[in-house]
């Protein structure tokens, strides 16, 4: 549970919370700028949509392989230290990409190997960053803190790809220097977070300790339902990995257009997040989740069939706004009710579901695009998402969440 004994001060005067938000903002900005840059360079290197799918798979595989250990680490060690180290490793990974491009050593296997390193750092970063925030704010401020933090993250997802796309067009490989700077700032901000964040769980390190997060999620059916609904929706409806093809071959807008397209989901999510900051006691989250899931699927269909740039941008903004609702609900469920000593392991399960839906969704889309074409692959994904919405268990439609309890 969240510690209700903390003194209540305005969120923007809480140094640890502000440092955390700065860390999240610059880390996410760097990660998304990196994703845009690496996708563009890989597609230009081979012209094969399957390689874009492999990029997503290389980033997901470490998260899947390491998430159990990452969750235990977030419950045993200082979460702030984990954030600092993760930013440093991501800095190194981006530097390696810059090195192989500078010396003309780039090949798909080498880039994928570097992405595995980058993905390994992300595997440890996500559980620690999700588990740490309840340690930084008192109970009554937590819903607003989630909305502020998530909105800042979405702003980073908006700025990162846009700036990354522009820098690809203007500075070519120099974009990676910018990304390295973002991870440096993120690491410094993480180091400024105050407090004793070493949870030190009392359970011995053995298999049952590692798997306790699964037991908690399985027994909490609402958490399980929210996570699985969102996972399957984005797995079916992943389109972000195919954006380099749309920018290059379908909409013909180049790397700058790619950056703008990559930013539009974050723009829609940011607008939604601003609304959510005003909801101090959220209700009827089940209905909102199902409505957003339907809107998510419809936006994928519109984007897949559009050959007009501005229509595609609007569809991507709706896509991001709908996804933001699912992110907010999942954050509330995972962070509010989970005991602090187990929050790292439960957050790890939530993180791997996010990575699975995003990276495996990109892999699914890349494989289908290689087999049946890019537009059919996106359309099939949108149809599958809507079908998933219509056939999902309706028991989650009416649940309510009181985050203060």
Steps between C-alpha positions, in 0.01 A plus 500: 500500500598863469649654811243745632738633769695730265459874551271661245671772297409625152615247241708752307689586821575135573863474385501123477179489297622774265836320458314178423284672237808659341669160492197335341456782250857499369531121504179455303592782262834333435348156455241619248746714306728196490217279372424742217866534402581130510184407307579751226862389467416128499231542234733710285770238549293203376160619375346189660196545730590175674812669636278761667322213670835362615585840649189473717579140590859584600373763740233273646702180542717632789191634678338157478815317607589729791173639636476257793852587616437870435192486722689335784780757460248783534377341824848433645719794396483877498263581216671834441832324435334267251367804310848659489671184375228434240541849354877451484470167313255654253750783447768239417269316259423817304870581490570156352245561223664835422840330489401226253326755275794742512751232401268339242475176697122491519317180417168366620656233730730755666217750551271229639773395746529859623123520532510195726733695732268798488197279562672340801540840663137579430401167658639619835398865457126447459420304820713732712346814350146370547562379854678810627232769470280382790812547717516868403149642556234464773184298440264789436724643225563174318222515234607851400866395507425211262322735262782757511771237457319325217429831327869595522588160356260552212646846438840329474354249255374798301826695501747211466387361165435845350845629593657167405340507156609857437856427613519198270412733212734781612788327678487137381696288750536802729154418635666241724709765678177676593352173627809428710460843663140418592608185685769696685241748628266214591771329702594817687136567587460145632800552726332807654201301627517507882395244759570141596374303203656165584197286588697196624236228480531244776428197284805288405603510136347187352260409222183564700625850583550574131157363407298669775415786265319255273305366797390849598389595150322168445304537824409862426267448204440868427875565469534186288213607277627854445851380416387223264245717319759767426769246409288325237365825357842648428637162391230480232505870418870587497577744218793706628767267364362545146509880505834516311327321209206742508737798511719370219272309261132579569468860621839614360578742785861400579672489840350829619153365428595178675591694812169686492302178453690333781413797723128515430398212731678683781323824405162329532608335822622830643164668438328206668746517789421868560135402545597218736697737725164653595353165608612466861266206570456296179180296460352257245841398375365178347265685266774743407739213428258326264406823321864591449575152367234536230628846409853361486401234245305748286796741485723218372261429214487867402878532508554180305271608216600867489718635221467862619760623745275714722238226531774259603618749763150536646459122511831462682402769752175313575703178523721656768213658693316169520814320610560763771179396676624141522841614626342716771270222621781249508728736695228566756424132551860381520646775716224588744398164646825301474709471820829689474710189558340331197447802275819442302400146401143598410632802308735266314204293381322818396815623323553180305136511392556854370820398322336186368209693357720770344805311376321174418227708340765656277641155427154368412441795270843466334454128430150554360616796292773285348243234415183686395607863466517795738147640467327158530713422806383818676135450399498140622643621830224759537230244426653256750506773766132578448415130510695470826300793638166342411582157641682601818355407836243764597557454874750788492257756354361628826783480750584817690831613645540713809874568510491646848381179666 
